[in-house]
Amino acid sequence: MADVKAVREAVDAVFREEWGRVVATLIRVTGDWDLAEEVAQDAFAMALQRWPADGIPRRPGAWLTTAARNRAIDVLRRRAVGAAKLREVAALTPPDSDPGSAFEPETDHSGVPDDRLRLMFTCCHPALSLEARVALTLRTLAGLTTAEIARAFLASEATMAKRLVRAKQKIAKAGIPYRVPPAHLLPERLPGVLGVLYLLFNEGYSASAGADLIRQNLSAEAIRLARVLDRLMPAEPEAAGLLALMLMHDARRAARLDADGEIVTLEDQDRGEWDAPEVSEGVAVLEAALRRGRPGPYQVQAAIAACHVTAARAADTDWAQIARLYGQLARFLPTPVVELNRAVAVGMADGPEAGLSLVSALEASGQLTGYHLLPATKADMYRRLGRADEAAACYRQALELASTDAERRYLGRRLAETNSG
């Protein structure tokens, strides 16, 4: 017997760790996206029912994959798909094998050694828009909710739900095969895969909603897959650039929250808590990528991160260089979020008035309506200018829009400090 609360915690933990692996394995074998998600969900529900009586298995992920495999066989049998498909599903875990072997990837012509990474390349078919590739893969492999993906794209949940449905329908109608392309075609799908990994890392590094600002398992998985990708495609500097960017951000993770779980801003972080070996590795990976002479958006973002993590003190940060790098990044990624970050850098380099002018123009465009960091940025600039009433109004606006508890508490503290003068 196992404690019900302990079982629920174990199922929650294994969902975070194993969802992508289970679904990827089921998609690889069944070739049916919706079926894979359906039977994976059934397997997790079954765990909640059985583990209190049977105990938590030694290898929960293998147990879940076997349960999902068996459920898939049942569903396919009811659909009368045919003996050949049933044999394929049954082969997922041979009866006399260790259940853990369900996780061993098959050898194929792509050279991609990881089931989840292989499925990312499969999902990122060029017939789909880049946004659809990223969103669909995040939903399928990372287990992110539609709401979480919507926030990552600054879209409504309803809009994102429709996009996900359309993407699946297009795959079905166009007959897009569920297979990894040959190695020479992998580069054309690389942008989508990089986008998936970066959004996966960001959701772990700075969660889009909920009580936890940091979901370390997601960022750790993104870094692990980025390492595999960098080894797989050593001639692609953007793959290395993304890995470098992740490493330098992750190096600051321990200093981003205090002992009470409250946000610590970059300028106030204890740099002695940063992971020095991870910083060094990130910088080395970036330098190797830049030597190839083919800059891209991830390399530029990694260069911005390097400006921060190599500064001995916050006061030593080269904000003028960061502002120039954001200008370069805007040529690769002409997005309002990049422009907002450039405005912050300009405000630090040339003074808050200069930054505020850029932020106000961005606000007038309406492109970041509902994005809490826009009023939060304005509030900080007004605060630095000593314009307390305007700062307080912007902090209140940001507070209404923030989606994580940690961010709301931080903004509440800033608002209280502003109101108290």
Beta strands, then each sheet from edge to edge (+ up, - down):
end
